[in-house]
Amino acid sequence: MSERLSVHIGEHAEDSVEIVIDIKLPGESYRGYFISLEEWKIGNAVPAD
């Protein structure tokens, strides 16, 4: 994982929290993932395009 981590608070809805991370996969470059939290549990994890 890269040293960068972003947290989006209230971007999609007033009570929304989304974590954005970059992960280096074997044989590939870094790939970003958007992870939304719902009631402090992972609700959805989507790879960035």
A tleap script that builds the chain and sets N, CA, C and O, in Angstrom:
source leaprc.protein.ff14SB
mol = sequence {
  NMET SER GLU ARG LEU SER VAL HIE ILE GLY
  GLU HIE ALA GLU ASP SER VAL GLU ILE VAL
  ILE ASP ILE LYS LEU PRO GLY GLU SER TYR
  ARG GLY TYR PHE ILE SER LEU GLU GLU TRP
  LYS ILE GLY ASN ALA VAL PRO ALA CASP
}
set mol.1.N position { 0.844 -1.162 0.000 }
set mol.1.CA position { 0.000 0.000 0.000 }
set mol.1.C position { 0.893 1.230 0.000 }
set mol.1.O position { 1.960 1.231 0.615 }
set mol.2.N position { 0.464 2.256 -0.678 }
set mol.2.CA position { 1.247 3.481 -0.697 }
set mol.2.C position { 1.085 4.213 0.629 }
set mol.2.O position { 0.231 3.865 1.445 }
set mol.3.N position { 1.913 5.227 0.833 }
set mol.3.CA position { 1.841 5.981 2.080 }
set mol.3.C position { 0.701 6.997 2.065 }
set mol.3.O position { 0.473 7.675 3.067 }
set mol.4.N position { -0.005 7.112 0.968 }
set mol.4.CA position { -1.104 8.072 0.860 }
set mol.4.C position { -2.443 7.413 1.170 }
set mol.4.O position { -2.722 6.291 0.747 }
set mol.5.N position { -3.249 8.132 1.910 }
set mol.5.CA position { -4.590 7.699 2.250 }
set mol.5.C position { -5.466 8.946 2.265 }
set mol.5.O position { -5.119 9.948 2.889 }
set mol.6.N position { -6.585 8.880 1.586 }
set mol.6.CA position { -7.514 10.008 1.566 }
set mol.6.C position { -8.804 9.592 2.246 }
set mol.6.O position { -9.224 8.439 2.155 }
set mol.7.N position { -9.422 10.532 2.922 }
set mol.7.CA position { -10.719 10.288 3.541 }
set mol.7.C position { -11.661 11.390 3.073 }
set mol.7.O position { -11.396 12.575 3.277 }
set mol.8.N position { -12.752 10.992 2.450 }
set mol.8.CA position { -13.768 11.934 1.989 }
set mol.8.C position { -14.928 11.866 2.975 }
set mol.8.O position { -15.557 10.820 3.132 }
set mol.9.N position { -15.205 12.978 3.632 }
set mol.9.CA position { -16.297 13.033 4.598 }
set mol.9.C position { -17.371 13.964 4.059 }
set mol.9.O position { -17.105 15.127 3.757 }
set mol.10.N position { -18.582 13.442 3.943 }
set mol.10.CA position { -19.707 14.246 3.485 }
set mol.10.C position { -19.679 14.610 2.020 }
set mol.10.O position { -20.376 15.537 1.607 }
set mol.11.N position { -18.894 13.908 1.220 }
set mol.11.CA position { -18.804 14.251 -0.202 }
set mol.11.C position { -20.042 13.807 -0.985 }
set mol.11.O position { -20.516 14.538 -1.854 }
set mol.12.N position { -20.565 12.624 -0.688 }
set mol.12.CA position { -21.711 12.081 -1.431 }
set mol.12.C position { -23.032 12.306 -0.700 }
set mol.12.O position { -24.084 12.431 -1.327 }
set mol.13.N position { -22.971 12.355 0.604 }
set mol.13.CA position { -24.131 12.646 1.448 }
set mol.13.C position { -23.587 13.237 2.734 }
set mol.13.O position { -22.406 13.078 3.043 }
set mol.14.N position { -24.431 13.909 3.477 }
set mol.14.CA position { -23.965 14.584 4.693 }
set mol.14.C position { -23.285 13.628 5.676 }
set mol.14.O position { -22.332 14.013 6.353 }
set mol.15.N position { -23.769 12.386 5.759 }
set mol.15.CA position { -23.211 11.433 6.713 }
set mol.15.C position { -22.324 10.365 6.055 }
set mol.15.O position { -22.097 9.305 6.638 }
set mol.16.N position { -21.824 10.642 4.843 }
set mol.16.CA position { -21.012 9.644 4.139 }
set mol.16.C position { -19.535 9.751 4.500 }
set mol.16.O position { -19.017 10.839 4.751 }
set mol.17.N position { -18.864 8.588 4.523 }
set mol.17.CA position { -17.424 8.504 4.748 }
set mol.17.C position { -16.866 7.534 3.709 }
set mol.17.O position { -17.366 6.418 3.566 }
set mol.18.N position { -15.839 7.957 2.991 }
set mol.18.CA position { -15.213 7.121 1.969 }
set mol.18.C position { -13.702 7.212 2.130 }
set mol.18.O position { -13.149 8.305 2.254 }
set mol.19.N position { -13.040 6.065 2.127 }
set mol.19.CA position { -11.583 5.989 2.224 }
set mol.19.C position { -11.048 5.668 0.829 }
set mol.19.O position { -11.591 4.807 0.137 }
set mol.20.N position { -9.994 6.353 0.421 }
set mol.20.CA position { -9.370 6.106 -0.881 }
set mol.20.C position { -7.926 5.681 -0.619 }
set mol.20.O position { -7.158 6.414 0.004 }
set mol.21.N position { -7.563 4.480 -1.104 }
set mol.21.CA position { -6.209 3.965 -0.895 }
set mol.21.C position { -5.617 3.518 -2.232 }
set mol.21.O position { -6.345 3.230 -3.183 }
set mol.22.N position { -4.292 3.467 -2.287 }
set mol.22.CA position { -3.571 2.913 -3.438 }
set mol.22.C position { -2.860 1.655 -2.978 }
set mol.22.O position { -2.135 1.671 -1.983 }
set mol.23.N position { -3.067 0.565 -3.701 }
set mol.23.CA position { -2.440 -0.720 -3.372 }
set mol.23.C position { -1.625 -1.170 -4.564 }
set mol.23.O position { -2.087 -1.098 -5.703 }
set mol.24.N position { -0.408 -1.636 -4.307 }
set mol.24.CA position { 0.448 -2.171 -5.373 }
set mol.24.C position { 0.213 -3.676 -5.444 }
set mol.24.O position { 0.517 -4.408 -4.503 }
set mol.25.N position { -0.325 -4.122 -6.562 }
set mol.25.CA position { -0.587 -5.534 -6.770 }
set mol.25.C position { 0.632 -6.193 -7.403 }
set mol.25.O position { 1.357 -5.535 -8.149 }
set mol.26.N position { 0.880 -7.474 -7.128 }
set mol.26.CA position { 2.036 -8.160 -7.719 }
set mol.26.C position { 2.026 -8.055 -9.248 }
set mol.26.O position { 1.019 -8.359 -9.888 }
set mol.27.N position { 3.130 -7.632 -9.818 }
set mol.27.CA position { 3.260 -7.529 -11.259 }
set mol.27.C position { 2.542 -6.340 -11.872 }
set mol.27.O position { 2.505 -6.214 -13.096 }
set mol.28.N position { 1.974 -5.469 -11.061 }
set mol.28.CA position { 1.256 -4.308 -11.573 }
set mol.28.C position { 1.738 -3.053 -10.862 }
set mol.28.O position { 2.498 -3.117 -9.895 }
set mol.29.N position { 1.282 -1.918 -11.360 }
set mol.29.CA position { 1.560 -0.667 -10.671 }
set mol.29.C position { 0.486 -0.461 -9.602 }
set mol.29.O position { -0.344 -1.340 -9.370 }
set mol.30.N position { 0.510 0.686 -8.967 }
set mol.30.CA position { -0.491 0.979 -7.946 }
set mol.30.C position { -1.875 1.102 -8.565 }
set mol.30.O position { -2.031 1.576 -9.690 }
set mol.31.N position { -2.870 0.668 -7.813 }
set mol.31.CA position { -4.257 0.789 -8.246 }
set mol.31.C position { -5.070 1.372 -7.102 }
set mol.31.O position { -4.944 0.930 -5.960 }
set mol.32.N position { -5.904 2.362 -7.399 }
set mol.32.CA position { -6.691 3.022 -6.363 }
set mol.32.C position { -7.986 2.283 -6.084 }
set mol.32.O position { -8.575 1.670 -6.975 }
set mol.33.N position { -8.419 2.352 -4.832 }
set mol.33.CA position { -9.689 1.756 -4.421 }
set mol.33.C position { -10.465 2.759 -3.590 }
set mol.33.O position { -9.895 3.461 -2.754 }
set mol.34.N position { -11.768 2.824 -3.823 }
set mol.34.CA position { -12.682 3.648 -3.044 }
set mol.34.C position { -13.458 2.712 -2.120 }
set mol.34.O position { -14.122 1.787 -2.589 }
set mol.35.N position { -13.377 2.944 -0.832 }
set mol.35.CA position { -14.048 2.083 0.145 }
set mol.35.C position { -15.013 2.943 0.953 }
set mol.35.O position { -14.599 3.817 1.714 }
set mol.36.N position { -16.299 2.681 0.776 }
set mol.36.CA position { -17.295 3.458 1.519 }
set mol.36.C position { -17.621 2.751 2.830 }
set mol.36.O position { -17.661 1.522 2.894 }
set mol.37.N position { -17.850 3.541 3.869 }
set mol.37.CA position { -18.209 3.014 5.174 }
set mol.37.C position { -19.687 3.269 5.429 }
set mol.37.O position { -20.200 4.358 5.169 }
set mol.38.N position { -20.357 2.253 5.940 }
set mol.38.CA position { -21.766 2.356 6.312 }
set mol.38.C position { -21.892 1.835 7.731 }
set mol.38.O position { -21.658 0.654 7.984 }
set mol.39.N position { -22.261 2.707 8.659 }
set mol.39.CA position { -22.351 2.368 10.084 }
set mol.39.C position { -21.022 1.788 10.571 }
set mol.39.O position { -21.002 0.821 11.332 }
set mol.40.N position { -19.903 2.392 10.124 }
set mol.40.CA position { -18.528 2.048 10.497 }
set mol.40.C position { -18.122 0.642 10.064 }
set mol.40.O position { -17.201 0.060 10.636 }
set mol.41.N position { -18.805 0.094 9.054 }
set mol.41.CA position { -18.422 -1.173 8.446 }
set mol.41.C position { -18.229 -0.918 6.956 }
set mol.41.O position { -18.825 0.010 6.408 }
set mol.42.N position { -17.400 -1.730 6.289 }
set mol.42.CA position { -17.200 -1.573 4.845 }
set mol.42.C position { -18.501 -1.874 4.140 }
set mol.42.O position { -19.048 -2.969 4.267 }
set mol.43.N position { -18.998 -0.897 3.394 }
set mol.43.CA position { -20.239 -1.057 2.656 }
set mol.43.C position { -19.994 -1.437 1.214 }
set mol.43.O position { -20.761 -2.200 0.626 }
set mol.44.N position { -18.910 -0.899 0.634 }
set mol.44.CA position { -18.635 -1.146 -0.778 }
set mol.44.C position { -17.163 -0.812 -1.038 }
set mol.44.O position { -16.646 0.178 -0.520 }
set mol.45.N position { -16.504 -1.629 -1.831 }
set mol.45.CA position { -15.118 -1.364 -2.242 }
set mol.45.C position { -15.083 -1.451 -3.756 }
set mol.45.O position { -15.419 -2.483 -4.336 }
set mol.46.N position { -14.669 -0.349 -4.398 }
set mol.46.CA position { -14.702 -0.255 -5.856 }
set mol.46.C position { -13.314 0.155 -6.364 }
set mol.46.O position { -12.758 1.149 -5.897 }
set mol.47.N position { -12.742 -0.609 -7.326 }
set mol.47.CA position { -11.464 -0.176 -7.893 }
set mol.47.C position { -11.647 1.074 -8.736 }
set mol.47.O position { -12.667 1.234 -9.406 }
set mol.48.N position { -10.670 1.948 -8.702 }
set mol.48.CA position { -10.698 3.159 -9.524 }
set mol.48.C position { -10.369 2.807 -10.960 }
set mol.48.O position { -9.599 1.883 -11.220 }
set mol.49.N position { -10.949 3.538 -11.886 }
set mol.49.CA position { -10.653 3.327 -13.318 }
set mol.49.C position { -9.456 4.119 -13.739 }
set mol.49.O position { -9.060 4.067 -14.903 }
savepdb mol mol.pdb
quit
